[in-house]
Amino acid sequence: MENTIKYPNGNSYEGAVNDRKLPHGMGTMKYSDGSVYVGRWNFGAWYGEGTFIDGRRVYVGTWVGTKKSEYVTLVENGEAMRGKMDEIGFLGPDGERLPEPAQEQNDDIPNEDKPASNVHKITGGDAPLYKRVGEKTILFGTYPQIIKADNVTITDTTNENGYFLGSDGEWYAKVVASPYDSSYKFSNDASVTSGSTYYFKVEPIKWRILSTDGDTALILCDSIIANHRYDNDSNNYMDSEIRQWLNEQFYKTAFTDMQREIILTTTVDNSVASTGYSSNQYACEDTEDKVFLLSYKEVTNSIYGFNNTARRMLTSDYSRATGSYMNASSDYYGNGSWWLRSPFDYNRNYARYVYRDGDAYTNYVNYTYSGVVPALQIQLN
């Protein structure tokens, strides 16, 4: 079956498809970034012999998944090099990763059609490292967020994160719903039904820029992106489960290898003063983290733009399905609660968190319904 398909993300495909309208057989995909793949497909992924053209480079190989090959030949400026390729880019014979190909200047391109200077491409050209959206927000990394549209079909093709390929060319996370409350609805107004299986689109994460220092930016996720208990029985942030989850599972899943290179190691202040109390026997030593939670001191600091309203965070569709608490009535609809790293000063089983109304309270560390709003520092240039 031959077909021509135009995708919402700007990609277009011509060639053979299967009964699910996925590229299957011989075909050509023209990607929105200007790259092209011509060759064999299998259920929407590159499979078998094919040629990928990216910038000035041509890659000829036998593929086992989109941009994945153990045997590929790179041709550039008339010279050939054997190597292999992953989703980030080409690896030479000694495992070295080549820089992005130089782009020719074209003064005939109108300014509005030229690539924006604030979009920094990953080597290999799959996605931007980050993208500035206005003065105070940034897109960086990806994570499951919004519920799948009804017209998208999910395939059996998966990637290294266990995400499923959709008929729109996007990746989706599969979740068997366990909502905190049976009255919850997704952003499309459909009910969140416990025990039902849903798919959530993996999208760029939106972050607030809290502060900048030269080329370094402190950024905070702009929504409750997941839910996780702080710990089983302790409010010691250094040893907490949530710190481990942020710096292992979330860090490795949400960011590519190239994106992780610009995430800085932050000395996280866990002093008594950071907890908002005059004394606190549960304050721990400072930690060295890639990803962290904000402290009570930070989330009440007006320099970062915080006030009662700014502390209110919406839950994502994904987090509603996985068990995040959210308000289902009144003016705070969709708002959830989210952990701070600061321990309560009176009981080791409690830590501070921000409630749906934007005020800070304390909650039992073992509660799994409290949301996660990660923070980190990145090198902008």
Number of C-alpha atoms within 10 A of each C-alpha: 11 15 14 15 17 13 14 11 11 10 18 16 21 17 21 19 23 15 9 13 18 26 30 22 20 20 21 21 20 17 17 13 14 11 18 19 23 20 21 23 27 19 20 25 21 28 23 17 16 20 21 20 17 18 17 14 17 20 24 21 25 21 24 17 19 18 22 21 22 15 14 24 22 23 16 14 8 7 8 12 14 17 20 24 24 14 15 18 18 26 20 16 11 7 11 10 16 12 12 17 14 9 8 8 7 8 8 7 9 8 9 7 7 11 10 11 8 14 15 17 16 19 19 20 19 15 18 18 23 22 21 19 14 7 8 12 18 21 19 23 23 16 22 24 25 20 21 19 12 6 8 14 14 20 16 10 16 16 12 7 11 13 20 23 24 21 19 20 18 17 25 27 22 17 15 14 20 19 22 18 18 11 12 23 18 17 14 11 8 10 12 23 18 16 12 11 13 17 26 24 24 22 18 20 20 21 24 21 21 18 16 14 8 9 9 16 19 19 23 23 21 22 24 29 24 26 27 23 20 31 23 15 14 20 28 25 26 19 13 18 18 23 21 19 17 22 14 13 10 15 18 14 15 19 19 17 10 14 18 16 12 16 20 18 14 17 12 20 21 21 18 20 16 20 25 19 16 9 13 18 12 22 25 18 14 14 17 14 20 21 24 27 24 22 23 23 16 18 22 18 11 10 11 16 15 16 15 13 12 14 21 24 26 22 31 25 27 28 29 30 32 22 21 28 27 28 20 15 11 7 9 16 14 23 23 30 31 33 30 28 27 32 33 25 21 12 14 17 19 24 28 24 29 24 24 22 18 21 15 20 16 18 21 22 27 18 15 18 22 27 32 28 24 24 20 20 23 22 16 17 9
